[in-house]
Amino acid sequence: MKLLLDSTRCQGYGLCQEPAPGFIDIDEWGYAQLTVTTVPEGSEEAAAEAVAVCPNSALRLVK
């Protein structure tokens, strides 16, 4: 499973980092940056939570 970020949609709320801190960092301006794109087995729920909390749908999961 892959975690994808559309950086043009990110508005810097930072809500996505809390459920998936190992996958997403927040840059110096407050915008999300992916630290991994392939979601490790057993971590799908955390990645899905990060996708769900993004108010601008900047994140998505693909198989």
N, C-alpha and C positions, 0 to 999 in steps of 0.2 A: 504494500500500500504506500502511496506517495502523498506527501503533504505539499501543496502548492500555494504560493502567495502571489496575488496580483497586487503589486506594490502601488499601482495607480489608484487602487480602491482604499488602501490603508489610510486612515485619518489620525493615527497615533493615539488611540484610546488606551492601548496596552492591555486590554482585557484578556487577550489571547495567551499572554505569557503565564498567567497564574495556573491554569490547568495543565500546561505543557511547557514548563520552564526549560526542559532539556532539549526542546525542539525550536524554541523561539527566543530570541534576544530582542531587546529594545535598543535602538541606536541612540545616539546623543540628542537627536531631535524628537525622540519619542515614537519612532516608527518601527514596526516589526521587521525583523530579519530572521530568516530561517537558518538554524544551525545544522539541521539535517533535513533531507527531503524524503528519505526512505524511513518509514515509521517502523521501529523495531517490533518484532513479534511480542505480543502482550501489552503493547502501549497504544493500541488502536483507540481505546476508550478515551485516553487523555487527549489524543489528537482530535478525535471527534468532538470533544468538549470545547477545545480551542476554536474549532470551526464554528460550533454552535453559538459561542458567546461573541463572535465578531459582529458588531452592528452593521458593518458595511459589506459583509460577505467577501472579504478580501482573501480568506482562506478557503481551501476545498481539499477534499480527499479523493483520490482516484485509485482504482485498482490496477 
